[in-house]
Amino acid sequence: LSLGKSFDINYVQVKFHSPRPESFAIYKRTYDNGPWVPYQYYSASCRETYGVANDQVVSAGSNEAVALCTDEFSDIAPLTGSSVVFGTLEDRPSAYNFEDSPELKEWVTATEIRITLNRLNTFGDEVFNDPQVLKSYYYAISDIAVGGRCKCNGHANKCGMVQQHDFEDRLTCQCEHNTDGVDCEKCLPFYNDVPWAPATDLNAHECKPCSCNGLSRTCYFNQTLYDQTGHGGHCLNCEGNTEGPHCDSCRLGYYRRENDARCVDCQCHPVGAESVQCDPFGKCK
């Protein structure tokens, strides 16, 4: 099942028209063409079939983003109409503090869901190996439901179909807080003064514009600059003969007049001047 984009998955429900399988599993992908990651195993033979202990318990502080296995839903009865519901945060201790758990935020993220049916449930007839009897057993799923929310990292309230660069319409977050991307996973090009972060209940983590003195409309985030000054936006392609992280310095051979953001040429003659650089008042040496 392709979801079209990233979702925070709450549950996967599978309703069987046939008896439930003796062994089946749920997998997910977190990005296009990525590996299939196991979400949950269901089996009466967990260790033999999937290499996972039955009813393993995860504890807080350990690896909570791990697929568990249970034999609770592996009986052949009922013969029809049985549902199995997998809750992504069930039995995860940090679920009560989900907003502060990057591990679980990644755990619930999925772009695709896969269900594999690995072993039929029988009344033991495989021992007699009667082909006609074995053909009477079958898999049949009557309904699959996946519950979740469009993953927008807290920076959007809506998702909608938007035409992409390849002219295909795709589900995309309608980003706020000066963020950008299908999942609002980055800042807009000129809003890189602080590091991007997902929004929380207490902090929107709004992306802030770079300070370029009106002399540039492009910048990138510089972690070192942010650590030193609290402003990480490093301006690019400064105009007005300026340079520096905030287009706040004049290029060599230029000076800034009073109350003027742009820099003007010193015009120091290469023969008569010691340097092409003049003093702050435009006088050559």
Secondary structure by P-SEA (a helix, b strand, c coil): ccccccccccbbbbbbccccccccbbbbbccccccccccccccccccccccccccccccccccccbbbbbccccccccccbbbbbbbccccccccccccccaaaaaaacccbbbbbbcccccccccccccccccccccccccbbbbbbcccccccccbbbbbbccccccccccccccccccccccccccccccbbbbbbccccccccccccccccccbbbbbaaaaaccccccccccccccccccccccccccccccccccbbbbcccccccccccccccccccc
